[in-house]
Amino acid sequence: MASQPMDLDHHYSPSRWSHRMGADEVIKAHIKSLKDGSEAAKQGNLDCEIGFPYGESENERLDIFGAQTLPGGAPIFVYIHGGYWQDLSREMSSFMATTFCRAGAVVAAIGYELAPKVNMAEIIRQVTKAVSFVLTMATRRGSSGVYLCGHSAGGHLAAMMLAHNWMDTCMVGPSLIRGAVLVSGVYDLTPIVSTYVNKPLKMSKSDAVQHSPITHIDNITQYSQNRRILVAFGDHDPPEFQRQSTEFNTSLIQGGIHSAMMIVPDCDHFNVIENLQKEDYILTQETLRIMGLNVGNILETMDKASISN
């Protein structure tokens, strides 16, 4: 008896796979968590530049935290939000800023235009421009390195940035991007062409191939020889997301890249990234470790040091 074809709409609907709550509930809770955490960072004691333009369109903006307070050599953590390239925003993408700045990282949250206003090629172009801006800032500051992080669609975009030749864009060598944390990403876009996800994107099969990180694995491995990459997902992520992450991590390792995979326990597609605002969360701790930082309050230590001087 022939096997039934996979229901790709179902398998690429992460809200249907949550073990914590129903589909509608988990999305509402996710948005609330991101908004509340981001608002707390903006209203807290961190210095922040909100809506800093890196391009001409309305959403080509960055929110930058800690740049005025932390030393120039501090690593820069760049976050690229998810939302299937058609939802969410920069305004709710700084939920981890308080924790990460306290540990000693400058945080930059990227905004970009969404489908259907723009297509996938334009989204990638805008994120490339944003990362180029951050790399130039990092060079000017004397930063120890830039570390990319993306969730879901943002994981796809962060992976695409690993394939880029930054010398052509901003005269920066690949080594300035020191690492990446790719969370529950989509690294092969071809399965979603026939799903509801593609309706606002309108990708053809060839578009999907062109804009898939797995297509550019040779460039990614070429430029990432000295990078540390973590491919993470929740143990309650949909099986397709788990498969894509596992296969992408395997491809990186086969290319000689220092890549590791983390299956985060008791997490679905949503709280696997929401929890990054918690100091005691395993993925927070590992991300900070990759940047050479520890959970703690470096800002408070700096304040005490300045007082004692």
Residue frames relative to the residue before (quaternion, step in Angstrom):
aa qw qx qy qz dx dy dz
M 1.0000 0.0000 0.0000 0.0000 0.00 0.00 0.00
A 0.4475 -0.7066 0.4801 0.2645 3.59 -0.79 1.00
S 0.4746 -0.6691 0.4913 0.2927 3.56 -1.03 0.81
Q 0.5339 -0.6268 0.4688 0.3197 3.54 -1.17 0.64
P 0.5085 -0.6372 0.4684 0.3406 3.62 -0.98 0.72
M 0.5583 -0.6211 0.4358 0.3357 3.56 -1.09 0.71
D 0.3742 -0.6908 0.5723 0.2352 3.56 -1.03 0.83
L 0.2191 -0.8332 0.4955 0.1107 3.55 0.09 1.31
D 0.5748 0.5711 -0.3848 0.4420 3.60 1.07 -0.60
H 0.6750 0.4848 -0.2871 0.4763 3.56 0.96 -0.87
H 0.7125 0.4739 -0.2660 0.4438 3.57 0.84 -0.97
Y 0.7290 0.3418 -0.2360 0.5440 3.59 1.19 -0.37
S 0.5336 0.5380 -0.4374 0.4843 3.55 1.13 0.82
P 0.2196 -0.8427 0.4726 0.1350 3.60 0.27 1.23
S 0.6064 0.5815 -0.3675 0.3988 3.59 1.05 -0.65
R 0.6380 0.5395 -0.3286 0.4404 3.59 1.15 -0.51
W 0.6995 0.4749 -0.2529 0.4704 3.57 1.25 -0.26
S 0.4340 0.7037 -0.4689 0.3107 3.61 1.21 0.04
H 0.3311 -0.7379 0.5592 0.1818 3.55 -1.05 0.83
R 0.6365 0.5772 -0.3128 0.4047 3.58 1.28 -0.24
M 0.8042 -0.0758 0.1140 0.5784 3.57 1.00 -0.82
G 0.6791 -0.4986 0.3547 0.4055 3.55 -1.31 0.15
A 0.7318 -0.4662 0.2838 0.4081 3.53 -1.33 0.37
D 0.6983 0.4552 -0.2812 0.4755 3.60 0.79 -0.95
E 0.6482 0.5433 -0.3100 0.4342 3.55 0.98 -0.90
V 0.6923 0.4965 -0.2986 0.4301 3.57 0.82 -0.98
I 0.6366 0.5109 -0.3353 0.4703 3.59 1.07 -0.65
K 0.6458 0.5092 -0.3182 0.4715 3.60 0.97 -0.83
A 0.6617 0.5003 -0.3030 0.4692 3.58 0.97 -0.86
H 0.6236 0.5497 -0.3288 0.4482 3.57 1.07 -0.78
I 0.6738 0.4896 -0.2912 0.4706 3.57 0.83 -0.98
K 0.6484 0.5202 -0.3171 0.4566 3.59 0.98 -0.85
S 0.6530 0.5169 -0.3145 0.4556 3.59 0.95 -0.88
L 0.6755 0.4895 -0.2948 0.4660 3.59 0.91 -0.92
K 0.6652 0.5018 -0.3042 0.4617 3.59 0.94 -0.89
D 0.6805 0.4987 -0.2979 0.4466 3.59 0.83 -0.98
G 0.6761 0.4944 -0.2950 0.4599 3.58 0.92 -0.89
S 0.6668 0.4969 -0.2992 0.4679 3.56 1.00 -0.82
E 0.6483 0.5094 -0.3199 0.4668 3.57 1.00 -0.78
A 0.6244 0.5356 -0.3357 0.4590 3.59 1.03 -0.77
A 0.6430 0.5174 -0.3284 0.4594 3.60 1.00 -0.78
K 0.6872 0.4865 -0.2832 0.4592 3.58 0.96 -0.86
Q 0.7248 0.4258 -0.2371 0.4869 3.56 1.08 -0.71
G 0.5668 0.6278 -0.3690 0.3852 3.59 1.28 -0.16
N 0.7315 -0.4442 0.3173 0.4086 3.53 -1.26 -0.46
L 0.4749 0.6808 -0.4427 0.3392 3.59 1.24 0.09
D 0.4017 -0.6378 0.5722 0.3232 3.55 -1.14 0.53
C 0.0333 0.8163 -0.5740 0.0553 3.57 -0.92 0.83
E 0.2038 -0.7188 0.6522 0.1287 3.50 -1.27 0.68
I 0.1356 -0.8352 0.5322 0.0278 3.55 -0.35 1.26
G 0.8496 0.1410 -0.1159 0.4948 3.56 -0.91 0.95
F 0.2456 0.7805 -0.5381 0.2023 3.59 1.06 0.69
P 0.3625 -0.7750 0.4697 0.2175 3.63 -0.56 1.09
Y 0.0994 -0.7653 0.6311 0.0785 3.56 -1.07 0.80
G 0.7727 0.1666 -0.1023 0.6039 3.58 1.34 -0.16
E 0.6781 -0.5421 0.3475 0.3544 3.54 -1.31 -0.04
S 0.6661 0.5256 -0.3261 0.4169 3.62 1.01 -0.64
E 0.7373 -0.4793 0.2756 0.3882 3.54 -1.29 0.47
N 0.7897 0.3334 -0.1630 0.4885 3.58 0.90 -0.90
E 0.4939 0.6150 -0.4579 0.4102 3.59 1.22 0.22
R 0.3629 0.7159 -0.4796 0.3547 3.51 0.47 1.35
L 0.2264 -0.7458 0.6125 0.1317 3.52 -1.32 0.50
D 0.1828 -0.7009 0.6679 0.1711 3.53 -1.27 0.52
I 0.0850 -0.8193 0.5668 -0.0162 3.58 -0.64 1.17
F 0.1005 -0.8112 0.5760 -0.0036 3.55 -0.80 1.10
G 0.8401 0.2580 -0.1868 0.4391 3.55 -1.05 0.84
A 0.4688 0.7160 -0.4327 0.2835 3.60 1.21 -0.14
Q 0.6952 0.4695 -0.2795 0.4670 3.59 1.09 -0.66
T 0.7211 0.4600 -0.2286 0.4649 3.56 1.19 -0.60
L 0.7174 0.4442 -0.2495 0.4752 3.56 0.89 -0.94
P 0.5953 -0.5896 0.4017 0.3697 3.60 -1.12 0.59
G 0.6729 -0.5348 0.3383 0.3831 3.55 -1.20 0.56
G 0.6812 0.5133 -0.2853 0.4371 3.57 1.06 -0.72
A 0.4315 0.7172 -0.4613 0.2944 3.60 1.23 -0.12
P 0.4970 -0.6336 0.4903 0.3336 3.60 -1.05 0.68
I 0.2984 -0.7399 0.5763 0.1771 3.57 -1.21 0.53
F 0.1999 -0.7757 0.5946 0.0686 3.54 -0.74 1.17
V 0.1230 -0.8096 0.5736 0.0194 3.57 -0.57 1.20
Y 0.1116 -0.8160 0.5659 0.0372 3.57 -0.64 1.11
I 0.1236 -0.7729 0.6216 0.0310 3.56 -0.94 1.04
H 0.3433 -0.7959 0.4655 0.1786 3.55 -0.44 1.22
G 0.4549 -0.6594 0.5328 0.2727 3.51 -1.36 0.39
G 0.2900 0.7562 -0.5624 0.1671 3.55 -1.21 -0.59
Y 0.5082 -0.6828 0.3939 0.3469 3.57 1.26 0.54
W 0.6282 -0.5928 0.3142 0.3940 3.56 1.04 0.90
Q 0.7286 0.4006 -0.2219 0.5093 3.61 1.26 0.22
D 0.7667 0.2646 -0.1493 0.5656 3.59 1.26 0.02
L 0.7313 0.3800 -0.3448 0.4494 3.55 -1.42 0.17
S 0.1612 -0.8078 0.5660 0.0340 3.58 -1.27 0.16
R 0.6916 -0.4462 0.3827 0.4197 3.51 -1.40 0.14
E 0.6283 0.5888 -0.3423 0.3760 3.59 0.95 -0.85
M 0.7628 0.2849 -0.1828 0.5510 3.61 1.17 -0.46
S 0.5317 0.6590 -0.3719 0.3803 3.56 1.19 0.62
S 0.6306 0.5266 -0.3462 0.4530 3.61 1.21 0.26
F 0.2474 0.8226 -0.4805 0.1768 3.58 1.24 0.49
M 0.7064 0.4352 -0.2612 0.4934 3.61 1.17 -0.52
A 0.4303 0.7593 -0.4325 0.2263 3.60 1.27 -0.24
T 0.6350 0.5407 -0.3487 0.4275 3.61 0.89 -0.82
T 0.6936 0.4761 -0.2720 0.4672 3.57 0.83 -1.00
F 0.7188 0.4606 -0.2671 0.4471 3.57 0.83 -0.95
C 0.6429 0.4965 -0.3328 0.4791 3.60 0.99 -0.70
R 0.6148 0.5450 -0.3428 0.4554 3.58 1.01 -0.75
A 0.6933 0.4650 -0.2667 0.4816 3.57 1.09 -0.72
G 0.6584 -0.5607 0.2917 0.4087 3.60 1.26 -0.15
A 0.6010 0.5540 -0.3718 0.4401 3.62 1.22 0.26
V 0.3970 -0.6316 0.6070 0.2739 3.53 -1.16 0.70
V 0.1873 -0.7902 0.5765 0.0901 3.60 -0.95 0.85
A 0.0370 -0.7754 0.6304 0.0044 3.55 -0.95 0.94
A 0.1379 -0.7863 0.6003 0.0475 3.58 -0.68 1.15
I 0.2815 -0.8012 0.5160 0.1121 3.55 -0.67 1.17
G 0.1474 -0.7436 0.6437 0.1051 3.53 -1.12 0.79
Y 0.0136 0.7870 -0.6165 0.0201 3.56 -1.18 0.56
E 0.5881 -0.5731 0.4344 0.3703 3.56 -1.22 0.47
L 0.3258 -0.7792 0.5183 0.1344 3.55 -1.10 0.77
A 0.5493 -0.5530 0.5008 0.3765 3.53 -1.34 0.28
P 0.5808 -0.1250 -0.7998 -0.0859 1.59 -2.19 1.24
K 0.3908 0.7315 -0.4883 0.2715 3.61 1.21 0.06
V 0.7875 0.0728 -0.0290 0.6113 3.57 1.04 -0.80
N 0.4585 -0.6772 0.5006 0.2838 3.57 -1.24 0.40
M 0.7423 -0.4219 0.2756 0.4417 3.56 -1.31 0.09
A 0.6243 0.5473 -0.3461 0.4370 3.59 0.95 -0.80
E 0.6826 0.4783 -0.2877 0.4716 3.58 0.95 -0.85
I 0.6068 0.5410 -0.3556 0.4612 3.60 1.03 -0.70
I 0.6649 0.4895 -0.3021 0.4765 3.58 0.89 -0.92
R 0.6351 0.5313 -0.3318 0.4519 3.59 0.99 -0.82
Q 0.6738 0.4955 -0.3008 0.4583 3.59 0.92 -0.86
V 0.6580 0.4916 -0.3163 0.4747 3.59 0.93 -0.83
T 0.6012 0.5473 -0.3474 0.4672 3.57 1.09 -0.69
K 0.6533 0.5098 -0.3050 0.4694 3.55 0.98 -0.85
A 0.6506 0.5201 -0.3104 0.4581 3.58 0.99 -0.84
V 0.6680 0.4850 -0.3012 0.4774 3.59 0.91 -0.90
S 0.6045 0.5494 -0.3483 0.4598 3.58 1.07 -0.72
F 0.6249 0.5323 -0.3247 0.4699 3.57 1.03 -0.83
V 0.6793 0.4857 -0.2931 0.4656 3.58 0.89 -0.93
L 0.6391 0.5251 -0.3314 0.4539 3.60 0.98 -0.78
T 0.6348 0.5095 -0.3225 0.4831 3.58 1.03 -0.77
M 0.6369 0.5157 -0.3153 0.4784 3.57 1.02 -0.81
A 0.6500 0.5246 -0.3127 0.4522 3.57 0.97 -0.87
T 0.6382 0.5205 -0.3171 0.4703 3.57 1.01 -0.82
R 0.6628 0.5109 -0.2965 0.4601 3.55 0.94 -0.93
R 0.7058 0.4627 -0.2601 0.4692 3.59 0.99 -0.82
G 0.3859 -0.6954 0.5086 0.3298 3.58 1.12 -0.61
S 0.1857 0.8273 -0.5064 0.1572 3.56 1.14 0.69
S 0.5251 -0.6336 0.4744 0.3128 3.54 -1.17 0.63
G 0.7807 -0.2781 0.1582 0.5368 3.59 1.19 -0.28
V 0.3620 -0.6926 0.5829 0.2226 3.52 -1.33 0.43
Y 0.1040 -0.7887 0.6057 0.0182 3.55 -0.95 0.95
L 0.2549 -0.7899 0.5459 0.1142 3.55 -0.68 1.16
C 0.0106 0.7674 -0.6411 -0.0065 3.54 -1.17 0.66
G 0.0678 0.7896 -0.6077 0.0513 3.54 -0.95 0.87
H 0.2294 -0.7717 0.5807 0.1205 3.53 -1.14 0.69
S 0.8444 0.0487 -0.0680 0.5291 3.57 -0.95 0.95
A 0.8064 0.0316 0.0084 0.5905 3.64 -0.43 -1.11
G 0.6254 0.5341 -0.3328 0.4614 3.58 1.11 -0.64
G 0.5876 0.5514 -0.3645 0.4667 3.58 1.17 -0.53
H 0.6139 0.5316 -0.3280 0.4826 3.55 1.08 -0.76
L 0.6949 0.4807 -0.2809 0.4552 3.58 0.84 -0.99
A 0.6352 0.5160 -0.3321 0.4689 3.59 0.99 -0.77
A 0.6469 0.5119 -0.3214 0.4649 3.59 0.98 -0.81
M 0.6287 0.5266 -0.3397 0.4605 3.59 1.02 -0.73
M 0.6265 0.5427 -0.3377 0.4460 3.59 1.07 -0.66
L 0.6070 0.5611 -0.3506 0.4402 3.60 1.16 -0.52
A 0.6706 0.5021 -0.2880 0.4640 3.58 1.23 -0.46
H 0.5872 0.6321 -0.3502 0.3647 3.57 1.27 -0.25
N 0.3640 -0.6949 0.5790 0.2222 3.55 -1.15 0.72
W 0.2209 -0.8343 0.4942 0.1043 3.57 -0.03 1.31
M 0.5214 0.6186 -0.4229 0.4082 3.57 1.21 -0.30
D 0.6557 0.5099 -0.3079 0.4640 3.59 1.07 -0.70
T 0.7258 0.4586 -0.2370 0.4547 3.58 1.07 -0.75
C 0.8416 0.0012 0.0580 0.5370 3.58 0.77 -1.00
M 0.5128 -0.6820 0.4031 0.3309 3.58 1.20 0.52
V 0.5043 0.5992 -0.4469 0.4322 3.55 0.98 0.93
G 0.4417 -0.6991 0.4957 0.2653 3.57 -0.89 0.90
P 0.6501 -0.5537 0.3551 0.3803 3.61 -1.18 0.47
S 0.5979 0.6187 -0.3592 0.3615 3.58 1.13 -0.55
L 0.5530 0.6097 -0.4153 0.3873 3.63 1.17 -0.30
I 0.6301 0.4022 -0.3269 0.5781 3.58 1.21 -0.42
R 0.1823 -0.8514 0.4888 0.0541 3.52 -0.14 1.35
G 0.8185 -0.0727 0.0731 0.5652 3.56 1.14 -0.47
A 0.1659 -0.7694 0.6083 0.1025 3.52 -1.37 0.12
V 0.1619 -0.7384 0.6472 0.0990 3.52 -1.18 0.74
L 0.0883 -0.8163 0.5704 -0.0231 3.54 -0.35 1.32
V 0.0788 -0.8445 0.5291 -0.0248 3.56 -0.35 1.29
S 0.8556 -0.1236 0.0585 0.4993 3.57 -0.74 1.15
G 0.2624 0.8192 -0.4689 0.2006 3.55 0.97 0.90
V 0.3651 -0.6606 0.6014 0.2621 3.51 -1.44 0.07
Y 0.0962 -0.8494 0.5189 -0.0025 3.57 -0.37 1.24
D 0.7111 0.2322 -0.1936 0.6348 3.55 1.38 -0.07
L 0.2515 -0.8224 0.4982 0.1106 3.58 -0.37 1.26
T 0.5010 0.7075 -0.4219 0.2654 3.59 1.14 -0.43
P 0.6492 0.5240 -0.3647 0.4135 3.69 0.90 -0.62
I 0.6988 0.4877 -0.2947 0.4324 3.61 1.07 -0.55
V 0.4243 0.7230 -0.4635 0.2870 3.61 1.25 -0.13
S 0.7561 0.3851 -0.2037 0.4885 3.59 0.97 -0.84
T 0.6003 0.5848 -0.3515 0.4171 3.60 1.26 0.14
Y 0.7129 -0.4338 0.3490 0.4264 3.53 -1.39 0.09
V 0.5569 0.6293 -0.3847 0.3820 3.59 1.14 -0.61
N 0.7185 0.4845 -0.2464 0.4339 3.56 1.01 -0.84
K 0.4475 0.7200 -0.4548 0.2730 3.61 1.17 -0.24
P 0.7429 0.3566 -0.2551 0.5058 3.66 0.78 -0.81
L 0.6464 0.5394 -0.3205 0.4342 3.60 1.17 -0.50
K 0.1278 -0.8439 0.5048 0.1287 3.55 1.15 -0.77
M 0.2454 0.7790 -0.5364 0.2128 3.58 0.93 0.88
S 0.3462 -0.6685 0.6116 0.2432 3.53 -1.16 0.67
K 0.6795 -0.4554 0.3541 0.4533 3.57 -1.25 0.13
S 0.6677 0.4949 -0.3055 0.4647 3.59 0.95 -0.83
D 0.5883 0.5490 -0.3627 0.4700 3.60 1.11 -0.65
A 0.6698 0.5179 -0.2965 0.4419 3.55 0.88 -1.01
V 0.6443 0.5059 -0.3203 0.4758 3.57 0.98 -0.81
Q 0.6679 0.5239 -0.3003 0.4350 3.57 0.87 -0.98
H 0.7821 0.3534 -0.1698 0.4843 3.58 0.95 -0.86
S 0.4983 0.6400 -0.4325 0.3938 3.58 1.22 0.42
P 0.5060 -0.6556 0.4639 0.3146 3.63 -0.84 0.88
I 0.6309 0.5507 -0.3555 0.4150 3.61 0.96 -0.78
T 0.5849 0.5718 -0.3629 0.4464 3.60 1.17 -0.54
H 0.7574 0.3705 -0.1704 0.5100 3.55 1.10 -0.79
I 0.2442 0.8189 -0.4950 0.1571 3.57 1.20 0.45
D 0.6102 0.5498 -0.3645 0.4387 3.62 1.06 -0.62
N 0.6645 0.4779 -0.3040 0.4874 3.60 0.96 -0.82
I 0.6258 0.5387 -0.3396 0.4504 3.57 0.99 -0.83
T 0.6963 0.4555 -0.2895 0.4732 3.60 0.85 -0.88
Q 0.6061 0.5627 -0.3565 0.4345 3.59 1.07 -0.68
Y 0.7739 0.3713 -0.1868 0.4778 3.56 0.84 -1.01
S 0.7172 0.4791 -0.2426 0.4441 3.61 1.20 -0.36
Q 0.2897 0.7967 -0.4969 0.1855 3.59 1.18 0.33
N 0.7701 0.3137 -0.1753 0.5271 3.59 1.08 -0.65
R 0.5375 0.6144 -0.4082 0.4087 3.57 1.24 0.37
R 0.3011 -0.7004 0.6086 0.2200 3.52 -1.30 0.44
I 0.0691 -0.8132 0.5778 -0.0134 3.56 -0.67 1.11
L 0.1038 -0.7614 0.6381 0.0475 3.53 -1.05 0.89
V 0.1295 -0.7660 0.6278 0.0496 3.56 -0.80 1.08
A 0.0101 0.8392 -0.5380 0.0792 3.56 -0.38 1.26
F 0.0930 0.7656 -0.6361 0.0252 3.54 -1.28 0.47
G 0.5417 -0.6274 0.4551 0.3253 3.54 -1.24 0.43
D 0.5421 -0.6321 0.4324 0.3458 3.56 -1.08 0.59
H 0.6958 0.3760 -0.2805 0.5438 3.59 1.31 -0.03
D 0.3139 0.6984 -0.5522 0.3297 3.57 1.14 0.63
P 0.6134 -0.5363 0.4070 0.4128 3.61 -1.13 0.45
P 0.6242 -0.5725 0.3748 0.3769 3.62 -1.05 0.69
E 0.6346 0.5363 -0.3432 0.4381 3.61 1.01 -0.70
F 0.6401 0.4981 -0.3246 0.4865 3.60 1.03 -0.71
Q 0.6355 0.5159 -0.3256 0.4732 3.58 1.02 -0.76
R 0.6494 0.5133 -0.3160 0.4636 3.58 0.95 -0.88
Q 0.6727 0.5030 -0.3085 0.4463 3.59 0.83 -0.96
S 0.6603 0.5057 -0.3096 0.4608 3.59 0.94 -0.87
T 0.6612 0.5145 -0.3069 0.4516 3.56 0.91 -0.92
E 0.6918 0.4736 -0.2832 0.4658 3.58 0.88 -0.92
F 0.6433 0.5110 -0.3344 0.4618 3.59 1.01 -0.73
N 0.6400 0.5169 -0.3231 0.4679 3.58 0.97 -0.83
T 0.6346 0.5264 -0.3275 0.4615 3.59 0.99 -0.81
S 0.6495 0.5159 -0.3144 0.4617 3.58 0.97 -0.84
L 0.6364 0.5218 -0.3284 0.4636 3.58 1.02 -0.76
I 0.6684 0.4986 -0.2998 0.4634 3.57 0.90 -0.92
Q 0.6465 0.5181 -0.3151 0.4629 3.57 0.99 -0.82
G 0.6744 0.4693 -0.2848 0.4937 3.57 1.22 -0.50
G 0.5866 -0.6238 0.3487 0.3810 3.57 1.27 0.23
I 0.4609 0.6931 -0.4364 0.3416 3.58 1.26 0.34
H 0.4505 -0.6503 0.5403 0.2869 3.55 -1.16 0.69
S 0.2332 0.7756 -0.5399 0.2294 3.55 0.20 1.34
A 0.0851 -0.7797 0.6194 0.0345 3.53 -1.13 0.74
M 0.2875 -0.7490 0.5720 0.1712 3.53 -1.20 0.49
M 0.0942 -0.7850 0.6112 0.0371 3.55 -1.02 0.86
I 0.1579 -0.7384 0.6503 0.0835 3.54 -0.86 1.04
V 0.2323 -0.8200 0.5117 0.1092 3.57 -0.26 1.28
P 0.3875 -0.7674 0.4579 0.2264 3.60 -0.53 1.13
D 0.8606 0.1452 -0.1274 0.4712 3.51 -1.29 0.66
C 0.5801 0.5563 -0.3866 0.4523 3.58 1.05 0.76
D 0.2651 -0.7219 0.6146 0.1758 3.53 -1.18 0.69
H 0.7810 -0.3530 0.2409 0.4555 3.56 -1.31 -0.17
F 0.7234 0.4714 -0.2300 0.4491 3.57 1.16 -0.59
N 0.7536 0.3576 -0.2485 0.4924 3.60 0.67 -0.94
V 0.4701 0.6512 -0.4626 0.3754 3.61 1.22 -0.08
I 0.7373 0.3390 -0.2159 0.5430 3.61 1.15 -0.56
E 0.5704 0.5980 -0.3818 0.4138 3.63 1.05 -0.67
N 0.6908 0.5260 -0.2779 0.4109 3.55 0.94 -0.97
L 0.4574 0.6955 -0.4444 0.3309 3.58 1.27 -0.10
Q 0.6080 0.5480 -0.3596 0.4480 3.60 1.23 -0.24
K 0.6257 0.5374 -0.3309 0.4585 3.60 1.29 -0.11
E 0.4753 -0.7012 0.4579 0.2695 3.56 -0.81 1.00
D 0.7399 0.4322 -0.2332 0.4599 3.60 0.97 -0.81
Y 0.4623 0.6827 -0.4395 0.3564 3.60 1.27 0.15
I 0.5543 -0.6645 0.3915 0.3130 3.57 -0.83 1.00
L 0.6778 0.4798 -0.3019 0.4682 3.60 0.99 -0.78
T 0.5779 0.5494 -0.3709 0.4760 3.61 1.13 -0.56
Q 0.6929 0.4933 -0.2814 0.4442 3.55 0.79 -1.03
E 0.6779 0.4819 -0.2982 0.4683 3.59 0.95 -0.84
T 0.6288 0.5294 -0.3363 0.4596 3.60 1.03 -0.74
L 0.6565 0.4930 -0.3079 0.4807 3.57 0.95 -0.85
R 0.6339 0.5360 -0.3337 0.4467 3.58 0.99 -0.79
I 0.6243 0.5362 -0.3339 0.4596 3.59 1.01 -0.80
M 0.7037 0.4378 -0.2555 0.4979 3.59 1.10 -0.71
G 0.5240 -0.6519 0.4019 0.3726 3.59 1.28 0.01
L 0.5673 0.5892 -0.3695 0.4410 3.56 1.24 0.50
N 0.2648 -0.7304 0.6021 0.1839 3.53 -1.35 0.21
V 0.5838 -0.5324 0.4643 0.4002 3.53 -1.24 0.45
G 0.4137 0.6833 -0.5138 0.3129 3.56 -0.84 0.93
N 0.4605 -0.6688 0.5043 0.2938 3.55 -1.27 -0.23
I 0.1389 -0.8199 0.5534 0.0475 3.54 0.15 1.33
L 0.6001 0.5683 -0.3666 0.4272 3.61 1.10 -0.60
E 0.6524 0.4991 -0.3131 0.4767 3.56 1.01 -0.81
T 0.6256 0.5311 -0.3270 0.4686 3.59 1.06 -0.78
M 0.6511 0.5104 -0.3146 0.4654 3.57 0.97 -0.86
D 0.6299 0.5341 -0.3341 0.4543 3.60 1.00 -0.80
K 0.6665 0.5044 -0.2965 0.4621 3.56 0.92 -0.93
A 0.6439 0.5273 -0.3168 0.4548 3.54 1.01 -0.86
S 0.6699 0.4948 -0.3060 0.4613 3.56 0.95 -0.87
I 0.6330 0.5241 -0.3318 0.4632 3.58 1.08 -0.67
S 0.6758 0.5023 -0.2952 0.4515 3.55 0.96 -0.91
N 0.6383 0.5135 -0.3244 0.4729 3.56 1.19 -0.51
